[in-house]
């Protein structure tokens, strides 16, 4: 068990780049974390981290060990989760951070999960933009796009398709663009995280087009963009799950359906440890099931 504890400390030091960060995260003293790493180095006869007074860098031996350490801990986690489900009910509160659009989609799916686990509670913290999981007290978060923070443990859920859409009223007034380059003659409603430039990428049969989306209105909320598109302010690019019902009803028109728009990867992330509490693991499994439905849709 000492070796397993040492492997856990090793993967968290590798993720955070700091002994003190792992100490704060786990509640173990910093000397204990140091002893865990020393135990592994003695066991394998290898130096895992190069230490200086100012930095901590993983060695080549450390990088070689890391995937194996993850595999061992994940096997252990799977066994503990399976046995835990047999002997314990799922209970307690899970705070889940999501974008507004995905949160609204998820709200319609949560009934089955909560019915299966009546002692489980889920609080959705909805915002478009990434906050700090620890500061916000989140157990899990769903993030779209690349994951930069080295301290986060990420499980890729899949990819989100995006559609370019406009209202039928707007198209009746302004005409229907036949090619992505025609968007230069239309107001485009950008879903913005604060940047000033928003490029929309298209590909069809080897032809690529990049359009700098611009117009008199943009928002950092996809729900605001959706409402603006519905009201006929312009043309928008939005997640497929957010607009599929509007497209089916004819309220919105899917433009350039023959063109491919790059999908956005999305992840479930948490700060660790890798072995999650049963309530959090249950919600994560639910997100994985939901993502399977999204990929099939």
C-alpha positions as CSV (number, residue, x, y, z in Angstrom):
1,X,0.0,0.0,0.0
2,X,3.0,2.3,0.6
3,X,4.0,1.9,-3.0
4,X,0.4,2.7,-4.2
5,X,0.4,5.9,-2.0
6,X,3.8,6.8,-3.5
7,X,2.5,6.3,-7.0
8,X,-0.5,8.6,-6.2
9,X,1.9,11.3,-4.9
10,X,4.1,10.8,-8.0
11,X,1.3,11.4,-10.5
12,X,0.0,14.5,-8.6
13,X,3.5,16.0,-8.4
14,X,3.9,15.3,-12.1
15,X,0.6,17.1,-12.7
16,X,1.1,20.1,-10.4
17,X,4.9,20.5,-10.6
18,X,5.0,21.1,-6.9
19,X,5.5,19.1,-3.7
20,X,3.8,21.8,-1.6
21,X,0.7,21.8,-4.0
22,X,0.2,18.1,-3.5
23,X,0.7,18.5,0.2
24,X,-2.1,21.1,0.3
25,X,-4.3,19.0,-2.0
26,X,-4.0,15.7,0.0
27,X,-3.5,17.0,3.5
28,X,-0.2,15.0,3.8
29,X,2.9,16.9,5.0
30,X,5.4,18.0,2.4
31,X,8.1,15.6,4.0
32,X,5.6,12.8,3.5
33,X,5.3,13.6,-0.2
34,X,9.1,13.8,-0.5
35,X,9.4,10.4,1.2
36,X,6.9,8.9,-1.3
37,X,9.0,10.1,-4.2
38,X,12.2,8.9,-2.5
39,X,10.5,5.5,-2.0
40,X,9.8,5.2,-5.7
41,X,13.2,6.3,-6.7
42,X,14.8,3.7,-4.4
43,X,12.3,1.0,-5.6
44,X,13.0,1.6,-9.3
45,X,16.6,2.7,-9.0
46,X,15.9,5.9,-11.0
47,X,15.7,9.6,-10.4
48,X,12.2,10.7,-11.2
49,X,12.5,14.5,-10.7
50,X,15.4,16.9,-11.2
51,X,15.3,19.3,-8.3
52,X,16.8,22.8,-7.9
53,X,16.0,25.5,-5.4
54,X,13.7,27.1,-7.9
55,X,12.2,24.4,-10.1
56,X,11.1,20.8,-10.2
57,X,11.4,19.0,-13.6
58,X,10.5,15.4,-14.5
59,X,13.3,13.3,-15.8
60,X,13.2,10.9,-18.7
61,X,12.8,8.0,-16.3
62,X,9.9,9.9,-14.6
63,X,8.2,10.4,-18.0
64,X,8.6,6.7,-18.7
65,X,7.0,5.7,-15.4
66,X,4.1,8.2,-15.6
67,X,1.7,6.3,-18.0
68,X,2.3,3.1,-16.1
69,X,1.5,4.8,-12.8
70,X,-1.7,6.2,-14.3
71,X,-2.7,2.7,-15.5
72,X,-2.1,1.1,-12.1
73,X,-4.1,3.7,-10.3
74,X,-6.9,3.6,-12.8
75,X,-7.2,-0.2,-12.4
76,X,-7.4,0.3,-8.6
77,X,-9.9,3.0,-9.0
78,X,-12.1,0.8,-11.2
79,X,-12.1,-2.0,-8.7
80,X,-12.8,0.4,-5.8
81,X,-15.7,2.0,-7.7
82,X,-17.2,-1.4,-8.6
83,X,-17.0,-2.6,-5.1
84,X,-18.1,0.7,-3.6
85,X,-21.3,0.6,-5.8
86,X,-22.2,-2.7,-4.2
87,X,-21.8,-1.7,-0.6
88,X,-22.7,2.0,-0.5
89,X,-25.5,4.1,-1.8
90,X,-24.7,7.2,-3.9
91,X,-25.4,10.2,-1.7
92,X,-24.3,13.8,-1.2
93,X,-23.9,17.0,-3.2
94,X,-21.9,17.3,-6.4
95,X,-21.2,20.8,-7.7
96,X,-20.8,20.7,-11.5
97,X,-19.5,23.6,-13.5
98,X,-20.9,23.8,-17.1
99,X,-21.4,26.3,-19.9
100,X,-24.8,27.9,-20.1
101,X,-25.8,26.0,-23.3
102,X,-24.6,22.6,-22.0
103,X,-26.2,23.3,-18.6
104,X,-29.6,23.9,-20.1
105,X,-29.2,20.7,-22.2
106,X,-28.1,18.8,-19.2
107,X,-31.0,20.0,-17.1
108,X,-33.4,18.1,-19.3
109,X,-31.5,14.9,-18.8
110,X,-30.8,14.9,-15.0
111,X,-34.2,13.4,-14.0
112,X,-33.1,9.9,-14.8
113,X,-29.9,10.2,-12.8
114,X,-31.6,11.7,-9.7
115,X,-34.4,9.2,-9.9
116,X,-31.9,6.3,-9.8
117,X,-30.0,7.9,-6.9
118,X,-32.6,9.7,-4.6
119,X,-29.9,10.6,-2.1
120,X,-27.7,12.3,-4.7
121,X,-27.9,16.1,-5.2
122,X,-26.5,18.0,-8.2
123,X,-25.9,21.7,-8.3
124,X,-25.1,23.2,-11.7
125,X,-22.9,26.3,-11.7
126,X,-23.4,27.7,-15.2
127,X,-21.2,30.3,-16.8
128,X,-19.6,30.8,-20.2
129,X,-15.9,31.1,-19.4
130,X,-13.5,29.1,-17.3
131,X,-13.1,29.8,-13.6
132,X,-10.9,28.1,-10.9
133,X,-12.4,24.9,-9.7
134,X,-11.0,25.1,-6.2
135,X,-12.0,28.8,-5.7
136,X,-15.6,28.0,-7.0
137,X,-15.8,24.8,-4.9
138,X,-16.5,22.6,-7.9
139,X,-16.3,18.8,-7.8
140,X,-16.4,18.5,-11.6
141,X,-16.5,20.8,-14.6
142,X,-17.2,20.4,-18.3
143,X,-14.9,22.4,-20.5
144,X,-14.9,22.9,-24.2
145,X,-11.6,23.4,-26.1
146,X,-8.1,22.7,-25.1
147,X,-7.2,22.1,-21.5
148,X,-4.2,24.2,-20.4
149,X,-4.0,23.8,-16.6
150,X,-1.4,21.1,-15.8
151,X,-3.1,20.5,-12.4
152,X,-6.4,19.4,-13.9
153,X,-7.2,15.7,-14.5
154,X,-9.2,15.6,-17.7
155,X,-11.4,12.9,-19.2
156,X,-12.2,13.6,-22.8
157,X,-15.9,13.2,-23.4
158,X,-16.0,13.7,-27.1
159,X,-16.4,16.5,-29.6
160,X,-19.2,19.1,-30.1
161,X,-20.4,19.7,-33.6
162,X,-21.2,23.3,-34.5
163,X,-23.8,24.5,-37.0
164,X,-24.1,27.8,-38.8
165,X,-27.7,29.0,-38.5
166,X,-30.0,31.8,-39.2
167,X,-33.7,32.5,-38.8
168,X,-36.1,32.0,-41.7
169,X,-37.2,35.6,-41.3
170,X,-33.7,36.9,-41.5
171,X,-33.0,34.9,-44.7
172,X,-36.2,36.1,-46.3
173,X,-35.1,39.7,-45.7
174,X,-31.4,39.4,-46.5
175,X,-31.1,36.4,-48.8
176,X,-29.5,33.0,-48.1
177,X,-25.7,32.9,-48.5
178,X,-24.7,30.1,-50.8
179,X,-21.0,29.9,-49.9
180,X,-19.1,30.7,-46.7
181,X,-17.4,33.7,-48.4
182,X,-20.9,35.2,-48.7
183,X,-20.9,35.7,-45.0
184,X,-18.7,38.8,-45.6
185,X,-21.9,40.5,-46.7
186,X,-23.9,39.4,-43.6
187,X,-23.8,40.4,-40.0
188,X,-22.3,37.5,-38.1
189,X,-23.0,37.1,-34.4
190,X,-19.9,35.9,-32.7
191,X,-19.8,33.7,-29.6
192,X,-17.0,35.5,-27.8
193,X,-14.8,34.9,-24.8
194,X,-13.5,38.5,-25.0
195,X,-11.2,38.3,-28.1
196,X,-11.6,40.8,-30.9
197,X,-11.2,38.4,-33.8
198,X,-13.5,35.4,-34.4
199,X,-12.6,33.2,-37.4
200,X,-15.0,30.6,-38.7
201,X,-13.4,27.7,-40.5
202,X,-15.0,25.7,-43.2
203,X,-13.9,22.7,-45.4
204,X,-15.5,21.0,-48.3
205,X,-13.9,18.5,-50.7
206,X,-10.4,19.8,-50.0
207,X,-11.5,23.5,-50.3
208,X,-10.9,25.5,-47.1
209,X,-12.4,28.8,-46.2
210,X,-11.8,31.0,-43.2
211,X,-14.2,33.9,-42.5
212,X,-13.6,36.6,-40.0
213,X,-17.0,36.7,-38.3
214,X,-18.0,40.3,-37.6
215,X,-21.2,42.3,-37.0
216,X,-22.8,44.8,-34.7
217,X,-23.5,42.3,-31.9
218,X,-21.5,39.6,-30.1
219,X,-21.8,38.0,-26.7
220,X,-19.8,35.7,-24.3
221,X,-23.0,33.7,-23.7
222,X,-24.1,31.2,-26.3
223,X,-27.7,31.6,-25.1
224,X,-27.5,35.3,-25.9
225,X,-26.2,34.5,-29.3
226,X,-29.0,32.0,-29.9
227,X,-31.6,34.6,-28.9
228,X,-30.1,37.1,-31.2
229,X,-30.1,34.6,-34.1
230,X,-33.7,33.7,-33.4
231,X,-34.7,37.4,-33.4
232,X,-33.1,37.9,-36.8
233,X,-30.1,40.0,-35.8
234,X,-27.8,37.9,-38.0
235,X,-26.1,34.6,-38.6
236,X,-24.5,32.5,-35.8
237,X,-22.4,29.4,-35.2
238,X,-23.6,27.4,-32.3
239,X,-23.3,23.9,-30.7
240,X,-25.5,21.4,-32.6
241,X,-27.3,20.2,-29.4
242,X,-28.4,23.8,-28.7
243,X,-30.1,24.4,-32.1
244,X,-31.2,20.9,-33.3
245,X,-34.8,21.4,-32.1
246,X,-35.0,24.9,-33.7
247,X,-33.7,23.4,-37.0
248,X,-36.2,20.5,-36.8
249,X,-39.1,22.9,-36.2
250,X,-38.0,25.2,-39.0
251,X,-37.4,28.1,-36.7
252,X,-33.8,28.2,-37.7
253,X,-32.1,27.1,-41.0
254,X,-28.9,25.1,-41.0
255,X,-26.6,26.8,-43.5
256,X,-23.7,25.2,-45.4
257,X,-24.6,21.7,-44.4
258,X,-22.3,20.3,-47.0
259,X,-19.3,22.1,-45.4
260,X,-17.4,20.7,-42.4
261,X,-16.9,23.0,-39.4
262,X,-14.2,21.8,-37.0
263,X,-15.6,20.2,-33.9
264,X,-14.7,21.4,-30.5
265,X,-13.3,18.8,-28.0
266,X,-15.0,18.8,-24.6
267,X,-13.8,17.3,-21.3
268,X,-14.8,16.5,-17.8
269,X,-12.2,17.9,-15.5
270,X,-11.4,17.8,-11.8
271,X,-8.5,18.6,-9.6
272,X,-8.0,15.2,-8.1
273,X,-7.3,12.8,-6.5
274,X,-7.9,10.4,-9.4
275,X,-10.0,8.1,-7.2
276,X,-13.1,10.2,-6.9
277,X,-15.8,9.9,-4.3
278,X,-18.6,7.6,-5.4
279,X,-21.1,10.5,-5.8
280,X,-18.7,12.4,-8.1
281,X,-17.8,9.3,-10.1
282,X,-21.5,8.6,-10.6
283,X,-22.0,12.1,-12.1
284,X,-18.9,11.6,-14.2
285,X,-20.3,8.3,-15.6
286,X,-23.5,10.1,-16.3
287,X,-21.6,12.7,-18.3
288,X,-19.9,10.0,-20.3
289,X,-23.3,8.4,-21.1
290,X,-24.6,11.8,-22.2
291,X,-21.6,12.4,-24.4
292,X,-22.2,9.1,-26.1
293,X,-25.7,10.3,-27.0
294,X,-24.3,13.6,-28.3
295,X,-21.8,11.8,-30.6
296,X,-24.6,9.6,-32.0
297,X,-27.0,12.5,-32.5
